[in-house]
Amino acid sequence: MPKKPFKIAFFELEQWERDYFQKNLKNWNMQFIDSHLNENNTNQIKETDAVGVFIYSVINRKVLDNLPNLRLIVTLSTGFDHIDLKECRRRKIIVCNVPHYGENTVAEHTFALILNLTRMIHKAYERTIRGDFSIEGLRGIDLQGKKIGVIGTGSIGQHVIRIAKGFEMEVIAFDKFKNQKMTKKLGFKYVSFDNLLKNSDIITLHVPYNKETHHLIDRKAVAKMKKGVILINTARGGIIETTALLEGLQAGKVGGAGLDVLEGECFIKEEKQILSKHFLKECDLKTVLQDHLLLKQPNVIITPHNAFNSWEALHRILDTTILNINFFLKKKPVNVVK
């Protein structure tokens, strides 16, 4: 009897993602469904061996009860709290995620913001499209020799440090969980939080948002910073107290800010969800941006939570998912969520 083809059903994909899977997962029985996986559409995939989902597909006991042949769940995300792991383990269903995909992408966007502010590229661009080629008021500063304070030395923070060293900057860092091996490898040193605030020419944030980091940068923190400091946030908006930042900018304490995130954004678990049509229904970033006082500051650059959004990063999600499926079929599963 011929071997039954491996069946996988994908949910919540854009057309280009479907095309990519069809090109790179040949000879497999694939099914694509526009909506997220739920109890109401499991009847469409009764025979499936695997599902590929994103965070809007809540896989609970009821969903699993309707999928008796399910052996593998691949989530196209880093987070996995939309999946009942305990129930999957009980049923011996393997769950794989995408642990990393945008570290260098976000780090590069961080420096795009830094360079825009230090060389006034945004102001020069606005001037030249009006036909004004004067350089008055556009004098910038070098990064070489400047001290950059990196708050958070996880994967993204480490990429930021590597780039900073390429600019011959001095790097100091603060992290609750220190990686001492990395200090020698990358050439930076850990300092206290207050030390970093007082001595950094540029401060960039790369920590998760939680109770401990809520308003980590508040009035007290801003007061301790060097006059003219540049502040960069590509992490989460709530890490910076907006009022404190505005006061710092208006008083000249903060020389400039580059923000890819703003306080008041809808709750974002996973950057890729911003691209989802489901996200657009429940959260309108335009509403957040409209009339925001920070938009009116001449030394502030705001991008619309776009640091993660490169073709390479999005392809890494798909490539890792393909890898997860291939290694599962080889009975050597990788990126398994424990």
C-alpha positions in Angstrom: 0.0 0.0 0.0 1.5 3.4 -1.0 2.4 5.7 1.9 -0.2 8.2 2.8 0.9 11.8 1.9 1.6 14.1 4.9 -1.3 16.6 5.2 -0.8 20.0 6.7 -3.3 22.9 6.9 -2.1 26.5 7.1 -4.2 29.3 8.6 -3.9 33.1 8.6 -1.5 33.4 5.7 -1.0 36.1 3.1 -1.0 35.1 -0.5 2.8 35.5 -0.9 3.3 33.3 2.2 1.1 30.6 0.6 3.1 30.8 -2.6 6.3 30.5 -0.7 5.2 27.3 1.1 3.9 25.8 -2.2 7.2 26.5 -3.8 9.3 25.1 -0.9 7.1 22.3 0.4 6.6 20.3 -2.8 5.0 16.8 -2.8 3.0 17.6 0.3 -0.7 17.8 0.7 -1.3 21.4 1.7 -4.5 23.2 2.5 -4.9 26.9 3.1 -7.7 28.5 5.1 -8.1 32.3 5.3 -9.4 32.5 8.8 -7.8 31.5 12.1 -8.2 27.9 13.3 -11.2 27.5 15.6 -13.9 25.0 16.6 -16.1 26.0 13.7 -13.7 25.1 10.9 -12.0 22.0 12.2 -14.4 20.0 10.1 -12.5 21.2 7.0 -9.3 19.6 8.1 -10.4 16.4 9.9 -7.7 14.3 8.2 -4.8 16.7 8.7 -1.5 15.5 10.3 -0.2 19.0 11.0 -1.4 22.6 11.3 0.5 25.8 10.7 -1.0 28.7 12.7 -0.4 32.2 14.0 -1.4 33.7 17.4 -5.1 34.2 16.5 -5.6 30.5 16.3 -6.4 29.3 19.8 -5.7 25.6 20.0 -7.5 24.2 23.0 -8.9 20.9 24.0 -12.1 21.3 22.0 -10.1 22.0 18.8 -7.8 19.1 19.5 -10.8 16.8 20.0 -11.8 17.5 16.5 -8.4 16.7 15.0 -7.7 13.0 15.8 -4.8 12.6 13.4 -2.9 15.7 14.5 0.7 15.0 15.2 2.4 18.4 14.7 1.6 22.1 15.4 3.9 24.7 13.9 3.2 28.3 15.0 4.6 31.0 12.8 5.5 33.1 15.9 7.9 33.2 18.8 5.0 33.2 21.4 3.0 30.1 22.0 0.5 30.9 24.7 -2.4 30.4 22.2 -1.7 26.7 22.3 -2.6 24.4 25.2 0.8 22.8 25.6 -0.3 20.5 28.5 -3.0 19.0 26.4 -0.7 18.6 23.4 1.9 16.8 25.5 -0.8 14.4 26.8 -1.8 13.6 23.2 1.9 13.4 22.1 1.5 16.3 19.7 4.7 18.1 19.0 4.6 21.9 19.0 7.4 24.0 17.3 7.8 27.7 17.2 10.1 30.3 15.6 12.4 31.3 18.4 14.3 34.1 16.6 13.7 36.0 13.4 14.2 39.7 13.8 17.2 40.4 16.0 19.4 42.0 13.5 16.4 43.6 11.7 15.4 45.6 14.8 19.0 46.4 15.6 19.5 47.8 12.2 16.4 49.9 12.5 17.7 51.2 15.8 20.8 52.6 14.0 18.6 54.0 11.3 16.9 56.1 13.9 20.2 57.0 15.5 21.8 58.1 12.2 18.7 60.1 11.2 18.9 62.0 14.5 22.7 62.5 14.6 23.0 63.5 11.0 19.5 65.2 10.7 18.7 63.2 7.6 14.9 63.6 8.0 15.3 67.4 8.2 17.7 67.5 5.2 15.3 65.4 3.2 12.3 67.6 4.0 14.4 70.7 3.0 15.7 69.3 -0.3 12.3 68.1 -1.6 11.2 71.8 -1.3 14.2 72.8 -3.5 16.2 74.2 -0.6 19.8 72.9 -0.6 21.1 75.1 2.2 22.9 73.2 5.0 22.3 75.8 7.7 21.2 74.1 10.9 22.0 70.6 9.6 25.4 70.1 11.4 25.4 66.7 12.9 27.6 64.7 15.3 29.9 61.7 14.8 29.2 58.4 16.4 32.8 57.5 16.7 33.9 57.9 20.3 30.4 58.5 21.6 29.1 56.4 24.5 26.0 54.3 23.9 24.1 52.8 26.7 22.3 49.6 25.8 19.5 48.6 28.2 18.8 44.9 27.7 21.5 42.6 26.3 19.4 39.8 24.8 19.6 38.9 21.2 18.6 42.3 19.9 20.8 44.2 22.3 23.8 42.1 21.4 23.2 42.9 17.7 23.1 46.6 18.6 26.4 46.3 20.5 28.0 44.7 17.5 26.9 47.5 15.2 28.0 50.1 17.7 31.5 48.6 17.9 31.6 48.9 14.1 31.1 52.7 14.5 33.9 52.7 17.1 31.6 53.7 19.9 32.1 52.9 23.6 29.4 50.6 24.8 28.1 50.3 28.3 25.1 48.2 29.2 22.6 47.4 31.9 20.7 44.1 32.3 19.1 42.4 35.2 20.6 39.1 33.9 24.2 39.7 33.0 26.0 37.7 30.3 29.6 38.1 31.4 30.9 35.8 28.6 29.5 38.2 26.0 31.2 41.3 27.5 34.6 39.9 26.5 33.4 38.7 23.1 31.7 41.9 22.1 33.8 44.4 24.0 31.4 46.2 26.4 31.0 46.5 30.1 28.0 46.3 32.4 27.3 49.2 34.7 24.5 50.2 37.1 21.3 51.7 35.7 22.1 55.1 37.2 25.6 54.9 35.8 24.3 54.3 32.3 21.8 57.1 32.5 24.4 59.6 33.7 27.1 58.7 31.2 25.5 57.8 27.9 25.4 60.1 24.9 22.8 57.7 23.4 20.5 55.4 25.3 18.6 52.5 23.5 16.0 50.2 24.9 15.9 46.5 24.3 14.0 45.0 27.2 10.6 43.2 27.3 7.6 45.1 28.6 6.3 43.9 32.0 5.6 45.3 35.5 9.3 45.8 36.2 9.9 47.8 33.0 6.7 49.8 32.9 7.9 53.5 32.8 11.5 52.4 33.3 12.3 55.7 31.8 10.3 58.2 34.0 10.9 61.7 35.3 13.6 60.5 37.7 15.4 58.6 35.0 15.3 61.5 32.6 16.6 63.9 35.3 19.7 61.7 35.7 20.6 61.7 32.0 23.3 63.8 30.3 22.1 67.0 28.8 21.4 66.5 25.1 21.1 62.7 25.3 19.5 60.8 22.4 16.9 58.3 23.4 15.9 55.3 21.2 13.0 52.9 21.7 12.3 50.0 19.4 11.0 47.8 22.2 7.6 48.7 23.7 6.0 52.1 24.2 5.1 51.7 27.8 8.8 51.4 28.8 9.0 55.2 28.5 6.7 57.6 30.4 5.5 59.9 27.6 5.0 62.9 29.8 8.6 62.6 31.2 10.0 62.3 27.6 8.0 65.4 26.5 9.2 67.4 29.4 12.8 66.3 28.8 12.6 67.3 25.1 11.0 70.7 25.8 13.6 71.4 28.5 16.5 70.4 26.3 17.6 67.6 28.6 16.8 65.1 25.9 18.4 66.2 22.6 16.3 63.9 20.4 14.3 60.7 20.4 13.8 58.0 17.9 10.7 56.0 18.6 9.3 52.9 16.7 6.8 52.4 19.5 4.5 54.7 21.5 2.8 54.4 24.9 -0.9 53.8 24.2 -0.4 51.3 21.4 -2.7 48.3 21.5 -1.3 45.3 23.3 1.1 43.6 20.9 2.3 40.1 21.7 4.1 39.5 18.4 5.4 42.0 15.9 4.1 40.0 13.0 0.5 40.4 14.2 0.7 44.0 13.0 0.6 42.7 9.5 -2.5 40.6 10.2 -6.0 41.7 9.0 -7.3 40.5 12.4 -5.0 43.0 14.1 -6.2 45.9 11.9 -9.8 45.2 13.0 -9.0 45.5 16.7 -6.3 48.1 16.7 -5.8 51.2 14.6 -2.2 52.6 15.0 -3.3 55.7 13.0 -5.6 56.6 15.9 -2.7 56.3 18.3 -0.5 58.5 16.2 -3.1 61.2 15.4 -2.7 64.4 17.5 0.2 62.7 19.4 2.2 65.5 21.0 5.5 63.8 20.2 4.7 64.1 16.5 5.0 67.9 16.8 8.5 67.8 18.3 11.2 68.8 15.7 13.8 66.5 17.3 11.7 63.4 17.4 11.4 60.7 14.7 8.5 58.3 14.9 8.1 55.1 12.8 4.9 53.0 13.0 6.2 50.0 14.8 8.1 48.9 11.7 11.5 47.9 13.1 10.8 44.2 12.6 9.4 44.5 9.1 12.0 43.4 6.6 11.6 40.8 3.8 14.4 38.9 5.3 12.9 38.7 8.8 9.5 37.6 7.4 11.2 35.0 5.2 13.1 33.7 8.3 9.7 32.9 9.9 8.7 30.9 6.9 12.1 29.2 6.5 12.2 28.2 10.1 8.6 26.8 9.8 9.7 24.8 6.8 12.7 23.6 8.8 10.5 22.6 11.7 8.3 20.5 9.4 11.1 18.8 7.6 12.9 17.8 10.7 9.7 16.5 12.2 9.3 14.2 9.2 12.9 13.1 9.7 11.9 12.3 13.3 14.4 14.8 14.5 12.2 17.7 15.6 13.8 21.1 16.3 12.5 24.3 18.0 10.2 22.2 20.1 8.3 24.1 22.7 8.9 22.4 26.1 
